Amino acid sequence: MNPRPSAFIRIRIFLPLFFFLLILSSCTKSSIKNDAPLEIEGLTFEKSLPLKYAKIFRIDEYRPAESSGSDGYSELFRLITVADSDRYLLIPEKAPLPKNLPPEIILIQYPVKKTYLCASSAMALWVRLDSLDAIRFSAIQKKDWYIEEAARAMEEKKILYAGKYNAPDFELLLKEKPSLAVESTMIYHSPQIKEKLESLGIPVFVDKSSYEPNPLGRMEWIKLYGAMLGKEREAESFFQKKISALTPALDSPSATHSDAGISPKIAFFYITPNGLVVIRGRDDYIVKMIEMAGGTYAFASTRKSTSPSVTISMEQFYAQCADADILIYNSSIDNSVHSLKDLHAKSPLFAEFKAVQDGSVWATGKYLYQATDSIGDMILDLKAIISGEERQLSFLERVE
């Protein structure tokens, strides 16, 4: 019998596991809790903005207290809390700063101007708010924008390319000094860049809309940006119109491909240059859109992953998806499939797929991942192909 390990050895075994679990827990996505609003000296809490689907952010509205010495200043202050960890106080122009604020609160003067936009998912929402003039710098080059208004603004030099999020052109940024940098969560891979921007007096807001558990929660971030831009009414109006158009479709049952009434099995994927298949993790928002439209994701029960994507072999893909009712090729990542011939060139196994034989293969447009404003339209597209409805689609095109 082997002797029991000493306490020292057990500690050496346990500590790496402990720190791994600690790091893992710090990276989990956090929904906003319904805690009491933060008390801010000199401000009086009025209300929280009502949200229908978004769970990752919260907006609390405050007014200067009568005794705050604000000379009757009455415009709203807004405290944005994101993922229960990041706090941003939106301060009206010319308003006096509240005293004794917690040091972790980032101050942003609104309506924001001369923004350095690095989170591509936000652009479509700013366009819908008619606020391109509030963006001065982009971390995405003109050729990589599929939003026509953004590409045109860069063509006309109204928006300047200021380097990627992890390699900004600090000289250019210092020349015009943006009032805000809107970053995606990718900035956490380059924390020194975030620190540098903040040291230059540029507040950094991190867009965590990708953490939203409901796809429509992503679209509801237009309310957050509406608050930053002083366009709350426009944001609310846009969101309500989109939801009103979507609700009847979500409330009605889908016709299915199956005589037994089972929801059609759908695979969403693309093929890498070395022949591997990239699918969506089961908790991804694309998967949830498929389910909201009445479909069943092909990997819903066999692939559990919080990662946005999972890479598998072609053989694994065939084993799981040869009987899928619908194949959707992710052309927003790989735009090389324009016909079934192109698909067969990826692998001869596709000839044996049920969806290929039935002519139920579709491809997305390049605009998909930047179209945060049109997530509802993608759900309607999915609903249409599941139901066999003949109508003009926004994001999907049949591959023939």
N, C-alpha and C positions, 0 to 999 in steps of 0.2 A: 504494500500500500504506500502511495506517495505521501510524504508529510504534508500537513496543511501549510499553505503559504503564509509567510510572516505578515504582520500588519503592514510593514513597510512595502512589501511587494503588492499587497492588496490595494494600498493607497496609490501606488504607481500605476496600477491597472485602472483604478477608478477615476483618477483625476482627468486623464485625457477624455474619457467618456463624459464626465461631468461638464468639462468645458465645451465639448462638441454639442451637448444638449443645450447648454446655455446660449451658445451662438445660434443654434437652430431656433430656439424660442424667441430670440431677439429679432429674427428675420420673418416671423410669421405675420400674416396680415391681420390688422386689428380693426374691427368695426367700432364706430363711435358709441360710447355708453351714454345713457340718458342721465348723466350726473347733473347736479345743480350747477348753474352757470358760474363762471369764475367771477369773483368780486374784484373790481378794478377801482382803485381810489379815484374819486372825482367823477366817476361815471355810474349811471343807474341802468341796470338791465331792463330791457323792454320786452323782448320776445326772441324766440328761436325761429329761424326760417323753416317752414314746413317742407319736408322732402318726401317724395313718393317711393323712390327706389334706391336712391343713394344711401349707403351705409358708412362710407369711409370719411365723409366730412360733415361738419356742422357749422352753421353760421348763427352767431348770437348778436343781436343788435343792442346797442347802448346809446344813451343820450347823456350829455354833461349834466351832472347833478346841479341843483340850484345853487348850492354853496361852493361850487368848484371854482368860482372866480373866472368863468369863461366869457363874461360880458354878454351873456345872452346867446352865446353860440349854440345852435340847436341841431346842426346836421348830425346824422347818425355816424357813430363809430361801429365797426363790425369786427367781431373776433371770429376768425376762421380757425377751427381745430381740425386737423387731418390725422386720421388713424390714431387718435388718442395720444399723439406724441408731439406733433408739430403745431405751433400756435403762431398766428399772424394777425396783427391788429391793423385794420384798415383805418387810416386817419384822414378825415376830410382836409382838403387844401386850406391852409391858413389857420387850421384849428390848433389850439395849444396842446402840447403833449401831456397825457396823463402822468402823474407822478408815481414814483415807487413801483414801476412795472416789474414783474418777474423778469430776470435777465434772459430767459429762454424765449420770450415773445419777440418775434421779428416785426419791426414796424414797416408798413408799406403805405405811402401816401396815395390816395385815390381821388379821382379816376387816374389809373396808371397811364404813363406815357413813356415813349422811347424804350420799349421793352426789348430784351434780348431773349427770343423764343427758341428754346432748345427741345421742348416737348412737342413732337410733331402731331400728337393726338389732339393738342389744344387748338391748332390753327383753324380747323373747320368751324369750331365753336366761335372763335373770334370773328371769322368771316360772317357767320350768321348774325352776329351782333353788330355788323357794319363797323368793325373796330380795327381794320387793318392799319389805319393811321396811328394806332397806339403801339404798333410794332416797328421798331427801327432796325433791329438786327435779327438774323436767322442763323441757326447752327446747321441748317439743311440747305444744300445748294439748290439753285433754280432747277436743274435737271432732275432732281429727286423729289420735287413737289408735284403731286398729281392733283392738287387743288389749283384750278386755273387762276383764281384771284391772287393767290400767293405767288405763283410763278410770274404773273404779269407785274406784280408790284416789285419783284426782284429785277425783272427785265427793265423796268422804268427807274431803277435805283431808288425807289421809295423805301425798300427794305434791302439792307446790305448784308452780304455773307460775312460773318464774323468768326469763322472757324467752328470746328466741331465742338461738341459739349466738353470733350476731354482735352481739347487743344485750342482754346479760344484765342483770338487775336486781341491780346490785352491792350496793345497800342491803339488799335482802332476803338476799342471799348472806352478807353480812358479819354480819347479825344472828344467823344460825345456824351460819355457818362450816362448809360441807361439807368432808369429809375428802378428797374426790376429785371431779374433773370428768372425765367420760368423753365425749370429743368424737369426731365423725366427721372425715374428712379435709377437710371444708368449712372447718374452723377455720384451715387454711392460707391461706384467702382473707382472714382477719381476724387476722393474727399479733399485732396489738396487744392483742386480747382475751385470747389465750393468755398473753401476757406479763403482762397486768394480773392475771389469775387467779393466776398463779404468784407475782407480787409480793405478793399478799394471803395467801400461804401455802397456797394450794389447789393441790395437784399436779394436773397435767393428763395424762391418758392418751388417746392418739389411737388410735381403733379403725380399723385398716386391713384389716378382714376383706373389704372389697370388692376388695382386690388379690388374693385367693386365686384361683389358676388353676383349681381344681376346686370346683364348687358345694358339694360336701360338706365341703370345707375351711372354708367359712363356718360351717357348722353345728358344726364341731369347735372353734370358738372358745368353745364352752361350757366346754371344759376350762380355757381361760385365765381366764374369769370364775369358774369353780369354784375356781381357785387363789386369786383375789382374795378370794373370799367364804368360804374355808375349807371348801368343799364339793366337794372333788376326787372323792370316791367317787360322790356323786350325779351329777356331771357325766359321769363315765366310764360309769356305769350307763345314763343317758339316751342317751348317744351310741351305746353298743353295741346297745341295744334298737332304735334307729332304723335302724342299719346292718344289723342282723340281719333286720329286716322288709323291707329294700330289696334285699338281696343276691340272693335268688332271682329277683326280677324282672329285675335287671340281667344275671344270668347266662343267662336264657332268651331265645331269639331272638324278635323281634316279628313278628307277622303284619303284612303290609303291604297298602296299598291297590292295589298294582300286581301284576298277574298275572306280570310279569317278575321279581318279587322285589326290586324296587328300593325303597329306603327312601322313604317319603312325603315330599314336599316341603312344608315348613311355613313360613308367614309369621307373624311376631309383630309387631304394629304398633298405632298409634292415629293418628287424624286430628286435626290442630290446627284451631282456629277459622278459620284462613285457608286451609284446604284442603290443607295440606301433610301428608305422611305421615312419621311418626317410627318408624324401625325400630331394632333393636338392632345395635350394632357386632359384628362377627364374633367378637371375643374376649370378649364379654359372657357372664356366667354363665347367663343365660336361654338363650342359644344353646347353651351346653355341656349344659344340662339336656335340651334338645331332642335333641341328638346322643346323650346317654347313654340316652335313652328309645328310640332306634332311628330317629329322624327325621333328615331332611336340612334344614338351614336354607336358606331360599330365597336368602339373600345370602352364603352361605358362601364362594363363590369370586369374587364380583364386587364385594363391598364389604369392603375391608380397613380396619379402624379400631380403634384401642384405646379410643376414646371409648365410653361406655356406650350412646350413641344417635347416630343419623345421620338427618338430615332430607333427604327427597327429594320430588320432585313426584309428583302422582297419576299422571301419564303414565308416569314412570319405574317407579313401583310396579306399574302395570298391565302394562307390558312384561315385568317380571321375574316377576310373581306371578299372572298371569291363569290359568296352568296349575297353580298350587299345589294340592295335595291337601287341605290343611287351612289355614284362616285362624284366627288367634287374636287377638282384639281386646284390647288392654291397658287394661282398665277400671279398673285401679288408678291410672291417670293421668287418663283421660277416661271418666267413668261415664255417657256419654250414649247408648250403644248397648245396647238391650234387646231389639231385634227386627231382622229383616232389613229391615224398613221403615226403621228408624233408620239402618241401614247404607247403604241406597240413597239416603237423604237426604244422606248425606255426599258421594256421587258416583254418578251413574247408571251409571258404568262397572262397578260391582260386579255388576250384573245379568249381565255376561258372564264373570264369574269361575267357573272350574270348581268350586271349593269351595262357592260359593254355590248353584250349580245342583245340586250333589250333597248339599246340606244338611249340610256339614261346616264350619260356622262356630261358633266358641267364643269365650267372653269370660271373662276372669279376674275374680276377686273383688278387692275393695278391699284386702284383708288381705295380698295377695301380698308386697309389699316389706318388710313388718314381720314376716313369718313366717319368720325365720331358723331357728327351731326345727323347721320343717316342710318344709324344702327337699326332703327325700326324698319327702314326700307329693306335691309338685308333679311330681316325676319319675314317680311312679307314675300320676298323673293323665294325664300325657303318654303314658305307655306304654299306658294303657287306651284313649285315643282313637285312638292309632295302630293298636292291635290290634283295635279294635272291641269291646272287652270291656265288658259291661254291669255296672257297679257304681257305688256312690255315690262321687262325686268330691269332693275337698276344696276345690279352687281354680278349677275350670273348669265352666262352664255352657253348654249348647248354645244358640245364638242361632237362633230360629225365626221 
